[in-house]
Amino acid sequence: MAEQSLERSLPLVPDSSYNWAAQSLAIGQEFPDVETCRRTLKDIAIALHFDLRIVKSDRSRFIAKCSKEGCPWRVHVAKCPGVPTFSIRTLQGEHTCEGVRNLHHQQASVGWVARSVEARIRDNPQYKPKEILQDIRDQHGVAVSYMQAWRGKERSMAALHGTFEEGYRLLPGYCEQIRKSNPGSMASQYPPRLWAVAYFEGVRYGHFTLGVTELLYNWALEGHELPIVQMMEHIRHQLTAWFNERRNVGMSLSSVLVPSAEKRILEAISDARCYQVLRANEVEFEIVSTERTNIVDIRSRVCSCRRWQLYGMPCAHAAAALISCGQNAHLFAEHCFTVDSYRETYSQVIYPIPERITWKEPGEGAEGGSAKVDTSIRPPKTRRPPGRPKKKVLRVESLKRPKRVVQCVIDPYLECMTFGTGFGTVEEDFFIDK
């Protein structure tokens, strides 16, 4: 009751966001078709807060009046002879009624909601029904239900990006476009050992997380409401920007190692000054400190403290041995920490995909489409559960397992180390236990 009394007390003002200069009604005004006429009148009715009653609507005429008894407002639109346009023949444009005195409006249909939010959804597919509810109330002074907002968004998404069924139908053609514009990107050329932790055959150098997995997951989450082709395009765009940004960063570096590795080497060189170095032969050294003695072999790149083997870069003991014999400690880090390796990793270019209008349907053969006539992909069979859709994201942090305090030592632009090169490179966040 309190909400209803509040709604009745709200002042009724025209919608300030509506372009009245362009849409004011006048006798002789033309519309390209009857649907445009109907939509325009609905928009005007909602903005001026009065209910519209359609008296007659067919291929040749459209007649509407104010739904309040005794109100003279009335419009008659008829088809122009010989052309597809409609024009206003008669118009009584004054209201004597008080209009709609609450936030609920009969003309605020799902289709109207879809048209109202289309521009916003084009820029932000993550536009939520709750936000739609609030924005429509603020901008138009109209209250719609959550289900109307949700269905309006679904209809607008389908108009902008197509349906999920259409997305799966286009998937074979999209894969063919990827093969044509980025040759080799879809071959067994990149086996699981290059991108899956379980199959990785190299040395991990103290790395226990795979940051690129979370990054790809977040990109997929951003586009999960889009059809499959649009979601893949969103991920491709993110990868293109990601590679371009890091390619530029790599070209700006002038050091031997990436900044994170450079920092660790400099720290090791600084700590090496407090050690006493005893040289046994050309490659073996005894590093003496007040705490303990360590053995370093610079040929095998090992130290008895095992930090050189674990992290792939000379520890303080190794740095002391290398400096004592005139060697550059930077050159004894693993190749994956070098700027050359970083540049090589992001050297490959991700080429753009042609516009969808240039694709040919599967079975048409020639260039642009799939040559397989029987290639057909259908969306998975799913049944939408009743009620409001739920979106629950399972995060790693939510898993019940003991947590360790870790410290990140990687530069924001160089937050990953690489194993191998190319588009299938495995990259991992660089963490050290405190």
N, C-alpha and C positions, 0 to 999 in steps of 0.2 A: 504493500500500500504506500509505503514511504517513497519507493522508487517511482510509482505511478504519479504521485503528487508532484515529485520533482520534475518528471517529464512534462507534466501539464504546465508547470511554471516557467519552463524554458522559453525564451523569446524566439519567435520564428523569423529568421532572416534568410535572404537568398544565399545560396552557396557562393562564397567569394571566389572559389577556384573555377567556377564555370564561366565560360567566355560568352557573356550575354551580348556583347557587341556583334559577335559573329552568328549567334543563334536566336536572336529575337525574331518572333514570328510576324509575318506580314502577308497580306493578300498578294498572290502572285509568286510567292517564294517557292522555289523548286527543290526537289529531292531526287537523287539519282534512281531510287527505287523505294518501294513501300516499306522495306525493312529499315532503311535509313530513316525514313519518316517516323516510324514507330519508335525507334531508339531515341531519336531526338526529342520527341514528345515525352518519353519516359524520363529522360534526363532533366527536362524542364520541370516536370511534375515533382520529381524528387527534390530538385534545388529550391523550388518555391513552396514545398511542403503542402501539396494538395494531391488527392487521389484522382487518378485518371480512369475513366470508364470507357471502354471501347464499345461503341454502338455497332459498327460494321467495319469489317476488314476483308477485302477480297482483292482480285487482280486489277480491279479498275477504280477502287475508291477506298478511302479510310476515313471514318467518322469517329470522333471521340468527344467526350464531354466531362465536366467535373462530376464526380460521383455524389456530391452533396445535393440533396433535393432543393430546387429553387435557385441554385447558382446558375447564372446565364452563360458561363464560360463554355465555349463549344468551337470545334474546328472541323472543317470538311476539306479533305484532300482528295483530288481526283487525278486519274492518269491523263497525261497530255496526248492528244491524238497524233499517231504516227511516230512517236518517240517513246523510249522506255521511262522517261522521267514523270514525276508526280508534282503537282503544284497545289497550293492552298487556294481554294475557291471562295470559301466563306470563313470568317473568323470573328468570334466574339471573345475578346481578350481580357475582359475584366471579371474579377472574382468578387462576389458578395458574401461568400462563406468565410468562416474562420480558418479553414484548411485543416491539416492534420495537427493535432495538439499533443502528440507523443512522438517518440523516437522510432516507432515501428511504421514502415511504409510498405504499402501493397506492391508498389512498382520495383522495390529493391529485391529483384529476383537473383537467382544464381548467375544467369547470363549477364545481368547488370554488374554484379560483383566481379565477374571475370573480366569485363571490359574496363572496370574501374582500376583494377590492380595489374593490368597487363604490362604497362610500362615499368612498373616497379619490379615485377617478376622477371622481366627481360634482363634487368640489371642485377637482380639478386634472386636466384632460384631458391635460396634458403628462406625466403620471406614466409614467416609462420602465420597460421590462421589467427593466432592471438593478436599478432601485429596488424593483420588485415582488419580484424574487428575494431581495434582501437583507432586505426587511421581512418576508416570509413566513418566512424562516429565523430572524429575530430574534424574531418574535412567536409563531410556532407550532412552531419547532424542526423544520421540514420543508424539504427541499431539492427544488426543482422545476427543470426545464430551462428554458433561455432561450425555447425555442419554446412550452413550456407557458405561461410568463408572457406571451408576446406574444399567443398565441391567447386566453388568458384575458382580457387587456385588450380585444382585439377583440370578444369576446363580451359583455363588460360594457358597452363603448361602444355596441354595437348595442342592448342592453337599455335603456340610459339615454336614448340620443339617436335610436335608429332606425338603419336601414341607409342606405348611400349611395344606393341605388336609391330608397328611400322619400323621401330628401331631395330628389332631382331631381323626383320625382313631385309633391311639394308646392310646388315652386318657382313654378309659375304662380299658385297661390293666394296664396303669400307676396307676390309682386309686386303682386297685386291689393289685398292688405291695405295695402301701402305706398302705393299710389295713393289709397286711401280715407282713410288716417289722415294722410298727408303729401302733400296735393295739389300737383302740379307738380314733385315731387322726381324723377320719371322722364321728363320731357319733354325735346326738342332745345333747350329753354330755356337750358341751360348748355352752350354750344358749346365745342369743344376749346380755343379761345383763352383761356378762363377757367381751365383746369386742366392744359393740356399745354404744356410748355416750348417744344416745336417750333413751336406755333401762336400763342404769345404775341405780341401786337402792341404792347404798351406799352413804356415805358422801364424797364430793369431796375435802374437806380440802384445799380450795383456788385454786384448779387446774381448769383451763378453756381451756386447749388445750390437744389434744391427739397426742403426738409426734410419737407414733408407726404407726399411719396412714400415716403420711408423709414419714416415713422410708420405709414402704411397698410399697407406691406409687413410690418412687424413685427406688426401686429394680425392680418393674414391668416396669418402664420406661427404665431402663438399658437393659432389655431383651425383649422389646416389638417388636423388629424386628425378634426375634426367633420364631419358631413354638411353639405351646402352651405347649407341654411337656417339651421342652428345657427351656422355660421361667419359668415354675413351678420348674424345677430342679435348675435354677439359684437362685430363691427365697429360695428354701430349703437349698442350699449351704450357702447362706448369713445368714439364720436363724441358721444353725449349727455353723457357725463361731461366730455369735453373742452370742448364748447361751454358747459356750465354753469359750469365752473371759470373759464373766461376771461370769461364774462359777468359773473361776480361780481368778477373782478379789474378789468374795465373800469369797473364802477360805483363801485369804491373809489378810482379815480384822480381827482385834482382839477386836474391840470396840463393845459396845452394839448396837449402832445405826450406820446407814450408814453415811459416812463423811458429806454429806450435812445437815442431821438432827443433827449430832453431833456438827457441827458448830453453828447452830441456838440455841441449848441448851446451849452451852458455852457462847454465846452472852447474852442469857436471864439470866444466872447465874451472869454474870458480871454486868448487869444493875440492878440486884436485890439488890445489896449492898447499894444502895442509898435510899431504901425504909424502912419505919418503919412498923413492923409487930405487929398487935394486934390480939391475939387469942381469939375468942369468945367461941369455944368449940373444940371437938376433930377433927372436919372436916372443920369448917368455920373459915375464917381469914379476918381481915380488913387490907388492905395494904394502908398506908398513904404516900403520897408524897406531894411536894410543889404545884403540879398542881391539883390533885384530889385524891379521895379515891375510891378504888376498893374492891369488895367483891369476895373472892375465896372460892370455895367448892372443896376440894381435893378428896372427895368421888365421887361426880358427875362429877368431872373434868370439872368445868366451872369457868369462871371469868367474871366479869361484863364488862370487856373491849371486850369480845367475841373473842379474838384472840386464846385462847386455843381451843374453839369449832370450829373455822374456819380452823385452820391450823393443828390440831391434835397433837400439841406439847405444853408443858407448856410455857406460856408467862413469861415475867419478874416478874409480880405480883405473878403468881403461883409458880415460882421458889423461890421467897422470902418466901412464905408460906411453901413450902416443906422443904427448908433448915432450917427454924426456928424450925421445929419439927423433924429434923434428918432424913428426907427422901431423897432418891436419885432421882433427877429430871429426870434422863435418863429413869428410869423405868416407868415414867408416860406418855411417848410418845406412840402414837398408834402403834399397832403391825406391821403395814405395813411399818414403818420406821426402824424396827430393822434389824440387819444383818441376824438373823435367817430367817426372812421372805424373805429377798433378796436371800439367799441361797436356800430356798425352791422353790422360783419362777423359778430359773434356774437349778433346780436339775434334771429335766426330760431330757432324752437323745433323740435326733433326729437321728434315725438309717438310714444308707445308703440304697439306692435303687439298686437292682441288675442291671447289664448291660442289655441293651435292647435286646441283642441277645438271652438272656435266657427267655424272655417273650414268652408266647404262645398266638397265635391269639385268639380273642373272639370266643367262640364256641367250642374250643378244649377241654375244661373242664380240669380236673385234676389240678395240681398245676401250679401256675404262670400266668394263664390267667383268663379272666372273664368267669364265668359259664353261663352267659346269652347269648344265641345264637342271640337274636334280639337286642342286645345293639349295636347301631350304632350312632355315633355323626359326623355330617358334619359341616364344617366351616360355619360361617354366610355368607349370600349372600351379597356381597359388589361389588360395581362397581368402579373400579379405575378411578378417575377423570383425564381428559386430562392435559398434562403439567407436570411441575416439582412437585413432592410430597411436600406438606407443612407439617411442624411439628410445631404446636403451643401448648405450655403447659400452661394451666391456673393455675396460682399461686394464693395463698390466698392473697398475697400482692397486686395483681392487682384489687381486688374487691374494689369498691368505698364505703368505710365506714370509720368513724373516727378511728384514730390510737391512742393507748395509749403507753406511755413509760413504759416499764417493765424491770425488772432486774432479770437475771437468777442467782440462788444461789445454783446450783447443781454441784457437782463434775463431770468432763468430763466423767468418767467411770460410774458414778452413776447418770445419768441425768434423771432418771425416778423414780416415786414412784409406788408401786404396790397395787392392790386390789385383794385379793384372791391369789391362787397359781395355778401352772400348766401351760400347754401350752396355755390355753385360758385366761391367766391373762391380765387384763386391766392395761396398764402402761401409765403415763402421765408426760409431762414435768412440772417441778416445778417452777412456776413464782410467784413473789410478786410485787404488784404495788408499785412504788416509792412513 
